[in-house]
Amino acid sequence: SDGGPPTVAVASDRPVAPASTDQEGAALFAACASCHMADGSGRADGSVPRLAGQREAIVVAKLDRLRRGEVYLPLMIPFARALTDADVHKIARYVAALPEPPTASTGGQGADLYAATCAACHGRSAEGDDARLAPRLCGQQAPYVLRRMQETIDDRRGDADPAMAAIVSSLDEAQRATIAAWLAAGSCAPEAGS
């Protein structure tokens, strides 16, 4: 051993550092892990988003909207409605503290396109913005980002922001794919010390 933190194997069989010492949050998140994975990495096919490192306020807002029936996600609604306000905050705090899993792809040319179309709301480094309820996108799986872009255009969940729908609608499929690949690559993360 190199003296570093112990590692554990997760569903993807990648060793990662233990997520958190928050036992209450971990216990509540266990029900979420069957889909979102124990390390919060989601599913690479984009069917389930990466939650690890997502902003606490964003997770609280999403779960609250699900609990009130303002977002149409049939699989998530029963889980969200079973939570108390305190549970929602514990899960959100736990998820925000999860280390971000390593990204699978490399590269991507989407920085300029992202900056011109998405950064005003989601932040220069795709870190998200609590005041705008704009989620962190850096490191999110490309298929998930692409799916959410189309769902926003179509307002499939009933919660599409009209401004975002207009922006995403102005992009062609190739531009959307370029942005999604850049985000998934994690190239948007600020360099250490910056």
Secondary structure, DSSP 8 states (H G I E B T S, - for coil): --SS---EE-TT--EE----S-HHHHHHHHHHHHHH-TTS---TTSSS---TT--HHHHHHHHHHHHTT-S--TTTHHHHHT--HHHHHHHHHHHHHS-----S----S-HHHHHHHTHHHH-TTS--BTTTTB---TT--HHHHHHHHHHHHHTTTS---HHHHHHHHTS-HHHHHHHHHHHHTTTTS--TT-
